[in-house]
Amino acid sequence: MPQIQIAIEGEDAPTAAEALLEIAGISGTYEVPTQREGTLAAIATIIGIVGGVAALAEQIRKWYQEWHKSHPGKQFDVVILDPVTGKRILLEEATIEEITEILKSISK
């Protein structure tokens, strides 16, 4: 079964990953890789979704915007890995449609 991996880098990355996985309709886990020189990172793995993918895509986008806004001036990067194509998408630049397409890959 395909899984979506989301890499989160920045201050409080583990807390951000936890908040992402608390979105209703998303199930998954996250891990914190070995830290390098103070860089905080977390890898969230979405293994299943319940509900409409378009609505979840909007919630993920909203989660990103709220987290980014609540940490002004701090580095916060989120990359989504498409499990089908292997393509990496920077969430800051992703459209709702792009996020929806990725979520569709695990909703089947």
C-alpha positions as a Markdown table, in Angstrom:
| # | Residue | x | y | z |
|---|---|---|---|---|
| 1 | Met | 0.0 | 0.0 | 0.0 |
| 2 | Pro | 1.4 | 3.4 | -0.9 |
| 3 | Gln | 2.4 | 5.8 | 1.8 |
| 4 | Ile | 2.9 | 9.6 | 1.6 |
| 5 | Gln | 6.0 | 10.9 | 3.4 |
| 6 | Ile | 6.1 | 14.5 | 4.5 |
| 7 | Ala | 9.5 | 15.9 | 5.6 |
| 8 | Ile | 9.2 | 18.8 | 8.1 |
| 9 | Glu | 12.2 | 20.9 | 8.9 |
| 10 | Gly | 12.3 | 23.8 | 11.3 |
| 11 | Glu | 11.7 | 24.8 | 14.9 |
| 12 | Asp | 9.3 | 22.4 | 16.7 |
| 13 | Ala | 9.2 | 20.0 | 13.7 |
| 14 | Pro | 8.1 | 17.1 | 15.8 |
| 15 | Thr | 5.2 | 19.1 | 17.3 |
| 16 | Ala | 4.2 | 20.2 | 13.8 |
| 17 | Ala | 4.2 | 16.6 | 12.6 |
| 18 | Glu | 2.1 | 15.6 | 15.5 |
| 19 | Ala | -0.4 | 18.4 | 14.7 |
| 20 | Leu | -0.5 | 17.3 | 11.1 |
| 21 | Leu | -1.4 | 13.8 | 12.0 |
| 22 | Glu | -4.2 | 15.0 | 14.4 |
| 23 | Ile | -6.2 | 16.3 | 11.4 |
| 24 | Ala | -9.4 | 14.3 | 11.3 |
| 25 | Gly | -9.3 | 11.7 | 8.5 |
| 26 | Ile | -5.5 | 11.2 | 8.4 |
| 27 | Ser | -3.8 | 8.2 | 10.0 |
| 28 | Gly | -0.1 | 7.8 | 10.2 |
| 29 | Thr | 3.0 | 8.1 | 12.3 |
| 30 | Tyr | 6.1 | 10.3 | 12.5 |
| 31 | Glu | 9.7 | 9.9 | 13.5 |
| 32 | Val | 12.5 | 12.2 | 14.4 |
| 33 | Pro | 15.7 | 11.3 | 12.5 |
| 34 | Thr | 19.1 | 11.9 | 14.1 |
| 35 | Gln | 19.7 | 15.6 | 14.5 |
| 36 | Arg | 22.5 | 17.4 | 12.6 |
| 37 | Glu | 24.0 | 20.5 | 14.0 |
| 38 | Gly | 20.8 | 21.8 | 15.7 |
| 39 | Thr | 18.5 | 21.2 | 12.6 |
| 40 | Leu | 15.2 | 20.0 | 13.8 |
| 41 | Ala | 13.4 | 17.6 | 11.5 |
| 42 | Ala | 10.5 | 15.1 | 11.5 |
| 43 | Ile | 9.3 | 12.7 | 8.9 |
| 44 | Ala | 5.5 | 12.1 | 8.9 |
| 45 | Thr | 4.2 | 9.1 | 7.1 |
| 46 | Ile | 0.5 | 9.1 | 6.1 |
| 47 | Ile | -0.7 | 5.6 | 5.7 |
| 48 | Gly | -4.4 | 6.1 | 5.3 |
| 49 | Ile | -7.1 | 8.7 | 4.8 |
| 50 | Val | -10.8 | 8.7 | 5.5 |
| 51 | Gly | -13.1 | 11.2 | 3.8 |
| 52 | Gly | -12.8 | 13.4 | 0.7 |
| 53 | Val | -9.2 | 13.9 | -0.5 |
| 54 | Ala | -10.0 | 17.5 | -1.6 |
| 55 | Ala | -11.2 | 18.4 | 1.9 |
| 56 | Leu | -8.1 | 16.8 | 3.4 |
| 57 | Ala | -5.8 | 18.6 | 1.0 |
| 58 | Glu | -7.4 | 21.9 | 2.1 |
| 59 | Gln | -6.9 | 21.0 | 5.8 |
| 60 | Ile | -3.2 | 20.1 | 5.1 |
| 61 | Arg | -2.7 | 23.4 | 3.4 |
| 62 | Lys | -4.4 | 25.3 | 6.2 |
| 63 | Trp | -2.3 | 23.4 | 8.8 |
| 64 | Tyr | 0.9 | 24.6 | 6.9 |
| 65 | Gln | -0.3 | 28.2 | 6.7 |
| 66 | Glu | -1.3 | 28.3 | 10.4 |
| 67 | Trp | 2.0 | 26.7 | 11.5 |
| 68 | His | 4.0 | 29.0 | 9.3 |
| 69 | Lys | 2.2 | 32.1 | 10.6 |
| 70 | Ser | 2.6 | 31.1 | 14.2 |
| 71 | His | 6.4 | 30.9 | 13.8 |
| 72 | Pro | 7.2 | 34.1 | 12.1 |
| 73 | Gly | 10.8 | 34.6 | 11.1 |
| 74 | Lys | 11.7 | 31.0 | 11.7 |
| 75 | Gln | 12.6 | 28.4 | 9.1 |
| 76 | Phe | 9.8 | 26.0 | 8.4 |
| 77 | Asp | 10.0 | 23.8 | 5.3 |
| 78 | Val | 7.6 | 21.0 | 4.4 |
| 79 | Val | 8.2 | 18.7 | 1.5 |
| 80 | Ile | 5.7 | 16.1 | 0.3 |
| 81 | Leu | 6.9 | 13.0 | -1.5 |
| 82 | Asp | 4.5 | 11.5 | -4.1 |
| 83 | Pro | 4.7 | 7.8 | -3.6 |
| 84 | Val | 3.7 | 7.0 | -7.2 |
| 85 | Thr | 6.0 | 9.3 | -9.1 |
| 86 | Gly | 8.7 | 10.0 | -6.5 |
| 87 | Lys | 8.2 | 13.7 | -7.2 |
| 88 | Arg | 8.9 | 16.1 | -4.3 |
| 89 | Ile | 6.6 | 19.1 | -3.8 |
| 90 | Leu | 7.4 | 22.0 | -1.5 |
| 91 | Leu | 4.2 | 22.6 | 0.4 |
| 92 | Glu | 4.8 | 26.3 | 0.4 |
| 93 | Glu | 4.4 | 26.3 | -3.4 |
| 94 | Ala | 1.9 | 23.5 | -3.7 |
| 95 | Thr | -1.7 | 24.0 | -4.9 |
| 96 | Ile | -4.7 | 22.3 | -3.4 |
| 97 | Glu | -4.9 | 20.3 | -6.6 |
| 98 | Glu | -1.3 | 19.0 | -6.4 |
| 99 | Ile | -1.9 | 18.0 | -2.8 |
| 100 | Thr | -5.2 | 16.3 | -3.8 |
| 101 | Glu | -3.4 | 14.3 | -6.5 |
| 102 | Ile | -0.9 | 13.0 | -4.0 |
| 103 | Leu | -3.6 | 12.1 | -1.5 |
| 104 | Lys | -5.5 | 10.2 | -4.2 |
| 105 | Ser | -2.6 | 7.8 | -4.5 |
| 106 | Ile | -3.2 | 6.3 | -1.1 |
| 107 | Ser | -7.0 | 6.7 | -1.0 |
| 108 | Lys | -7.5 | 3.8 | -3.5 |
